Amino acid sequence: MNEGKEKLEYDNNDLASYYLFNEGTQYDSYTTMGCKKVEDGYVFTVWAPNAQAVYLVGDFNSWSELDEMQKVEETGMFRLKDSRPEKGQCYKYKVIQADGTVAYKIDPYAYEFEVRPNDASVVRDLPAKQWKDGLWMANRRRLEIYNRPLNIYEVHLSSWKHHEDGSWYTIEELKQELIPYVKKLGYTHIEFMPLMEHPLDASWGYQATGFFGLSSKYGTVEELQDFVETAHQENIGVIMDWVPSHYNRNAYGLAYFDGTPQFEYSDPNQANNNRWGTLNFDLGKSQVRSYLISNALFWLEQFHLDGLRVDAVSNMLYLDYDLGDWTPNDEGTNVNKAGVEFVQIMNKKIFERHPDVLMMAEESTAWPKVTHPVHEGGLGFNYKWNMGWMNDTLRFFEMDPLYRKNHFNLITFSFMYTFNENYVLPFSHDEVVHGKKSMMHKMFGDRYNQFAGLRTIETYRMMHPGKKLQFMGAEFGQFLEWRFQEGLVWDSLDDSMNAKHLAFTQQLNTFYKEQRALWEVDHQPEGTELLQADNADESLLFFIRKGNKPRDFVIVLCNFVPVERQNVKVGVPFKGQYEEVWNTEWDSLGGTWTKSQGVLKTTEESAHGKDHALEVILPALSVVVLKPKRVYGVPKK
């Protein structure tokens, strides 16, 4: 036995934790697994139930294979206590796999890894952070997000901004620049694409190897904690993309860890993810459930994250979501019963501890009740990305306006189902990459009309029921699509039209937060009233957004073609005076109108099912928003 290695006795707490882990109910497994600091060294614990033997190798023992870990019988655990390791040293597990094959594996619970292309785990423990974001956390518990503004700025950490030498900003530099930028523009939350350790930049972080480790290319645990704390102090929330569906299949990672299907399914049709070249977690295995739910709670609790956007939920729900062969369930259908149950348990356990966090599903099918509680037969998320709305809206705006009247249902259809779930309306990274063009480049026409289209589509999104998400770069109308290996094209702001669009975004975000009607009754039918949805020939859409109080409403008038409409009659709910509070063609927003339409008075005419009407001008390709100024007959409640 090498110096420093000790025979380890197990107390009842250790054995109880291992029992719960194997039962699938140890949701704090990271507190007992992996590399843990003790008074006189470190204790290493790894789950490898079918391994013949496991050795701890690292800088502290010259990567020798003499330090064999002790097997904790009938638990699948291997453990070792060693006084020699020091913080910052590298290590791996040398696993003698079930068939005798030797594999050098990372620690599935490591908090830090070597900077790529090296891949060893790094000895370290979690810092004892003294958090200073108590006011934010208290308000988060007190204020329900459903009837609050939610406007998310989506960020890929390493490509938001680069230095002149091509290096990206560190987390500390982002704390100094990104947080003030987001605050100035009026967003409520930052959402980071995955931050866990991953080997390939081109995966954008969605093919992770180390689920408990912040990618070393980004920074340290302390730096990310400080970033979140500072954001909270500036009244900005932080969300992270999280991928419990699948993982990187590199040999040093989780893949066939002990030589058998350990984290992955035993059925190759379920284990292999052909679409992404990864492996799918066996969501029916109790230990995998302990691992993944612990991981979600780790990010939420150790970093005070305000929510997780769960990627590829459809891949967990369906057995045939992937390309290639698939195996039906015991009823002969394509439903992954284990995946459905895992999602429900995960959300239930997370909300039991943290009812105030956001659990957002990126789910691209018509699976019912995604955002309904588990006890009502739902999946238990509180938000779902509205992929159907996004696809229809972008298809409509990319179309030659001459043909939009023939496809007007692309715009109106969402109002048929928008209250079936609690939706977020996303214009995300997926829509501005791989030849899909940037948001600005998608818009039809010359440069002026592209910006007019961008102002129209963004205002329409902000007026439509549902919370909001925008990917970085769209806020100033970057023409080039997103390139993960480069920073945003900040030089674009030297152009006056891009600079005006950035100012437009700031004003739109502010307008959204100021108008209670746009977020107070976001997810109930009584918060939205369609006035006109059948004028396909002129491509006009009119609707009302309503807050809790009768006077808190705005009238939204959308003209989706570059043709000015004169003398347009609009039905309104009350007699009196209305004022134009938003017009995407105002010169202050980047358009050409130098004057407002002023105060508009109602006439005793019927229009759109109302007894009173206004007459307005709708500029070419625009959204105009009206608000009551002095009206009569409004109920007190």
N, C-alpha and C positions, 0 to 999 in steps of 0.2 A: 504494500500500500504506500503510495507516494505521500511525502510530507504535506500536510495541509488538508488531506482528505480524511474525513471522519465517518465512522458508522453512525447513521442517523436513526434516532428513535422517533416514533410517530406518536403524537398525542391524539386524543379523541377528536379534537377539532379538525386535524388533518384528515383523519379517516372519514369524519362526517362530511367534510367538503368533497372528498373523492366520491363518496356514496351519492351525494346530491348531483355531482357532475355526471356520473354514470346514469342517474335517474332522469337527467335532462332538466333539473330544476336549480342548478347552481348558477345564479345569474351574476355573481361577483367572482367568477372563477379566476380572473386575472389577479386577485389578491392572494391566491395560494399557488398558482401555476407560474411557470417561467422562472426568471431570475429574481430572487428576493433577498434584499439586504437584511442580515441579522447582526447581532451585536459583534460577533467575531468572524464575519465572513459573509458568504452568500449561500443560499440554498437554491438548487436548480431542480425543477420538477417538470417532467414532460410526459404526455400521454402517448403511448405507443404499444397498444395492447397485444399485438402479435409479433413484436420484435423478439429476437432471440436474446439480444443484449443491447445496451446503449452505453456509450462512453462519452464523457465530457472532454472536449479538446479545445484548446485555445492558447492565447498568448501566454497565459500564466503557467502552462505545463509543456511549453514548446510543441504544442499540437501533438502530444504523444497519445497513445491509446491505452495508457495504464490505469486511467481513472474510470473504472467501471462503475456505473450508477446502480444503486440498489433497486431491485424490483419490489414494489409494494404489492404483495400477493393479492390476486382477485380484484385488483382495482385498475389494472392496465397502466399504472404509473411507474415511472423510474425516477429516483431522487438521489441527490448527492449534496452534501455540505462540504464547502471548501473555503479555507481561510486565505488562500493565495490570490484569488481574483481581485482586481482593482477596477474602479469605475473607469470606463473608456476602453478597456481591453476587449478584444474580439474573441468570440467563441462560436462553436457549433456542436451539434450532437452527431457523433458517429454511430449510426444505427445499423446493427446487424439485423437485416430484415428477415422476414419469415422464411425465405428460401435460402438464407445465408449470404445474400448479396449485401455488399457494404455501400451505404449511402451517407453522405455528409449533409445534414439538414439544419436549417435555421431553427431558431426557437419560435414556435407559433405565437408565443406571448411576449416576445421581445418588444421593448419600448423604443429601441433605436437600432439602426443597422449601419453598416459601413456605407460610405458614399460610393455609388456605382462607378465603375462596373464591378467592384468588389461586393460581396453579398453576405458576409458574416454578420451574426448578431453582435450587439455591443452590450457589455455589462453596464447596467445603470438601474436606478430605482426611480419611482415617481417622486417629484418634488413635493414638499409640504407647502403648498401655495396658500398664502393668506390673501384671500380674495377681497377686492375693494369695489365690487359691483352690486352691493346689497340693495340699493335703490332700484336698479333695473330688475333684479331677480324678484323683489317684492312686487313691483308693478306687473311683472310677467304673470305672477300668480293671481294678481287681483283683477287684471283686465283681460277679458276674453278676446282672442284674436278674431273670432268670427265677425264681430261687429266693430272691428278696428281696421284702419288702413294697413295693407300689406303690399308693399311694392319692392320687389327683390332685384338686386343687381348681381347677376351671375358672373363669376370671375374664375378664370384659369390662372392659378397663382403665378406660374413661371412665364406667362406671356402677356400679362397686363402691361408691364413697362420694362424695357431693357435699358441698360447703360450703353454708352457710346461704343464700348468694346464688345457689346453683344451679350454680356452677362445680365441675368435677370435680377430684379429687386429681391432682397432678402425680406423675411417676415418683418424684421425691425424697420426696414425702409418702407415697407407697405404700411406699417402702422403709422408712420409719419406722413405718408402721402395718400394712400388709398382711403383711409378712414375720413380725413377732411374732405376729400373729393366726393365721396358718397354722401356725406352729411350736407355739403354745399348743394349738391344736385337734388337732395330731398328724398332719396330712397330710404326705406325703413330697415332693410336687411341686406346683408351681403351673403351670397351663397357661393361657397367654394366647391369646385369640382374636386374629386377625391384627393385626399391628402395622405392616404396610407402609402406605405412603401410599395413601389412597383418598379419593374426593371426596364420598361420600354416607354419612352416619352410619347410615342405615337398612340399608346393606349389611353392617354390623357388621365391615367390613374384608375381606369375602370377594370384593370387586370392586376389585382394586388397579389403580393406575396406575403407581406407582413401586416396583418390586420390591426395589430395593436401598436404599430410603430408609425409615427409621423415620418414621412419620407425624408431621409437625411439630406437630400438635395435641396429641401426647402428650409430646414432649420431645426431647432430644438423644441422639446416639449415646453420648456419655460417661455420661449419666444411666442409660441402659438397661444399659450395661456395668457400672456401679457397682451397679445393682440386682441383677443376676445374681451378681456377686461377693459381695455381702452375703448373698444367699440361700444361696449355697454355704457361706459361713462359718458360717451357722446350720443347715447340714446339710439344706437344702431344694433340690431340683432345679427347673429352669425349662424348660418346653416351650413351643413356639409353634405355632399353627395356620399352615399354609402351603398356598398355593393355586396349584399349577403347571398346573392344568387349563384355566383361562380367565382373562380379564382385562377390565377396564373398556374400553368402546368409545368413550369421550369422544375428540373429535377431536385434542386436544393430546397424547394418550398414545401407546401403542404401535400403535393401530389404523391399518392401512394406512400405515405410517410413511413409506415412500418413494413412496406412491401405488399400490403393488401389494400383493398378499398377501405380506407380509414375515414377520411373526410368526404370522399366521393361515393356515389352510388355503386353497388356491386354490379348492377345491370349496365353494360357498356352503352346501351342506347340512352340511358338517363345520365350516365356519368360524363360522356363526351359532349362537349358543346362545339359542334362543327362550325356554327356561324362565327364564333369569336375565337376559336382555337384554344379554349379553356376547359376547365373541369367544373361540373356542377356540384355544389354541396349536396350531400344526402340529408335532406331536410326532415326526413323521418327518423333519423338516428338521434337518440337522446343526447349523446355527448356533443354532437354538432349543434344541437339547439342550445345547450349550455354555452358553448363557445361563441356562437353568433349573438345571442341575446346579451351575454356579458359584454361583447364587443360594442354593441349599440349603447349600452348603459355606460361603458367606459368613456366613450366620446362625449356623451351628454353630461356626465358627472365630473369627469376629470378636466374637461375643457369648458364647462358651462355653455356648451352649444345650445342654441335655442330650437334646434330641430335637425332632422335628417331627411334628406330627399332620397328615398329608396329606389335604386336603379333597377331596371329590368324585372319588375314585378311579374310581368306576363310570363317570363321564363320560369318562374316558380309555380305558376298556376296551371300551366298546360304541359302535357307530356309531348305534344307535337309542335311546340313553339319553334324548335330548332329545325335546321335543314337535315334531311336524311331520314333513316329509319327511326321508328319510335315504338315503344311497348305500351299497349293499352292498360288501363287499370283493371281491377277484378270485375268491374261491371262492363268492360269493353269500351269505355269512353276515354276521352283525352284529358280528363281532369286529374291533376296531380294532387291527390287527397292529402299526402304528407306535406306538400308545399302550402296548400290552403290552411291546414291546421297550424303549421309553423308560423305563418304570417299572423294568424289570429292570436296565437299565444304570445308572440313577440309584441304586438301592439297592446294587448291586454296588460302584460307585465310592465311595459314601459309607462303606460298611462296610470297604472296603479301607483307608481312612484312619482311620476312627473306629469300630472294632468294638464300642465300648461305648455308642454313642448309641441312642436310641429312634427308630425309624421306624414310626409308627402309621398304619394305613390306615383312613380313614372310607369303608368300602366296603359298600354296602347290598344286595348281591345274594349269590347262592350261588357266586360264582366260586371255583373250587377252588385250594387251596394258596397263599392270599394270604400266609401267614406261613412258607412253606417256602422254603428257599434256592433261588437261581436255578439252580444246577447240578442241582437235583432237579426242575426244571420249575416252580418256584414264582415268585411275584412278588418275593420277597426281603425283604418287610417282617418286622419281628420282633413286631409286634402288630397286631391288628385290633379295631376297635370291634365289639362284638356287638350289632348293631342288632336282630336277630331276638329275642334274649333280652329286650332292652329293650322292644320293642313288645309282646311277649306278656305280660311281667310287668306293665306299666302297664295294659294292657287288663284283666287279671285283677283287679288291685287297684281299678280304677275301677268294677268290677261290684258290684251288690248281692250281698252274701254269700250270700243265699238261692239264687242261681243259680251260684255258683262251682263246686259239685260237678259241674255239667254241662259245665264248661269246664276241668276240672282239668289237661287235657293242656297248657294254656297254661303251666303251672308245670313240669310234668315233662318236656316235650319237649326242653328245652335239654340235659338230661343225655344225650341220644342223640347229640349232635354237639359237645359242649363241648370235646372234646380233638382235634377236627379241625384247629383253629387255636390260636394263642396269643391269647387274647381279653382285652380290657378291657371291663368291664361299665359302660356309661355311662348316667348320668342327666344329660344335657347341656342346654345352652341351647336346643336345638331343641325340647325337650319341654315348655318352660314359657313359650311365647310364641305370639302370633297366635291367642289364644282357646283354647289347649290347657289352660290353667289351671296354677297353680303345683303343685309336688309335693304340698304340704299340701292344696290345694283339690281335687286329684284324688281324695283318699281319701274313702271312702263313710261316711256317717253324721253324727252330731252332732260337735261340736268335740272332745270327749274321744276318740271313736272315730276321728276323723281323725288325731289325734296318735298314737293306738295303732296305727293302720294305717301311719303314717309310720315309727314305730319298728320295726314288723314288716318292712316292705319294705326298709328300710335294713339291718337286721340280716341278713335273708335274702340281700341282695346281698353283704354282707361275708363271709358263710359260704360262698356259692356259689363254685366254682372260677373263677379269673380275677382279673385286677387290677381296680382300682376307679377310677371318676371321678364326681365330684359337682359340679354347677354351683352357683355362689355363691347364697346366699339360702336354699337348701334346708336348710342346716345349722342354722338356727333356725326353720324352718317358716314362712317368709314366706307370707302368704295371697295377696297380689296376684302375678299373673304378672309375669315380667321385662319391664321397659320400658327399652329401650336409652338413652333420653334422660333417664332419671332414675336416682338412686342407689337402692340397696337400702333397704328400709323398716326402718331400724335402730331406729326408735321401737317396733317390734314387741317388742323385748326388754324394754320396760316391762311387758309382760304376763308373768305368772309361767309360763304354759304354754310360751310361746316361749323364755323364759330357761331353763326346764328342758330343753327340747329341744336347745338349744345345749350344755348340760352333757352331755346324752345323747350328742350327736355326738362331743364330746371324749372321753368314756369309751369309746365304740364304736371310735373310731380308735386309742385306746391299746390296747384289748383286741385289736384286729386285729394290731397290731405285736408284742404280747407272745406271741401264740399262733403258734408256728412251723408248726403244722399247717395254718394258713390261707393260707400262701404258699410253703412250702418245696417242695412237690410240686404246684404249681398246674396244670401243663399235661400231666400224665400220668395215665392211668386209675388207676394204683395209688395215687394220692393221694386218691381219693374212692370211697366205697363206699355205694351206696344200700341202705338197710334196708327202707324202705317207701315205695313210690311209687304204689301202686294203691288207696289208701284215699280215693277221691274222695267217697264219701258223707259222711265226716266232715272232708274237706279237710285231711288230715294228711300231712305229708311228713317222713320221717326219713332222715338220711344221716350218714356219718362222714367227717370230714376228717383226713388223716394227714400227719405230717411224715416226716423221714428215719429217725428213731429209733422203734422199736416202741411206746414209751410216749408218744410225742408224737402224741396224737390227741384230737379232741373229737367229741362226739355232738350233732348238731344236730336239734332237734325243733321243727317248724313247725306251728302251728295257724292256718289262714288264715281262720277265721270267728270271729265274736264269741260263741262258745259255749264255756264252760269244759268241759274233758274230765277226768273223774275216773278214777282207777285205770287209767291207760294203761300197758299192758305194752310194754316196749322191749327188744329183744334187744341184748346187748352182747358184745363179743368175749372178755372175760376175767372170771373170777370175782373178787369182791372188793367194794371200796367205791368209789363215785363221788360227786362233789359237783357241785352246781349252781353254775356259775361265771358264768352270764349268764341273765337273765330280763327280757325287755322290760317286764314288769309290776311290777318292783321300784319302789318309790316313789322311790328314788334316781335312777331313770332317767326318771321322769315318770309311772309307773303308780300302782297302789294297794296292791300287796303290801308289807307292812312286814317280812316275814320270809322267809328262804330256806327251801327244803325240806330243808336240812341234808344230812347224809351219807346216801346211798342205798346199801343193801346188795343184792347180787344174790341171786336164788333159782335153784334148779336146775330151771328151766323153759325150754322151747324157745320162741323167738320170733324172727321175721324171719331164720330160718336160723342162729340162734346157740343155743348150749347153756345160756346164762345170760341172765337177764332182770332188769330193774328195773321198779318200779312208780312212776309219777310222776303229778303233776297238771299239766295244760297249761292255763294261764290262757286266757281268751277273747282271740282275736286276738293271738297272741304267738309269740315264738321263745324257746325254752329251750335252753341249751347246757350239757352235762355234760362233766366231765373225770375221768379216773381219779385216785383219791386213794391207794388201796392195793389193787393187783390182783396176781393170781398167774398164773403160766404164760405170762408175757410173754417172747417170744424175746429173747436178748441182742443179736441183730443183725436 
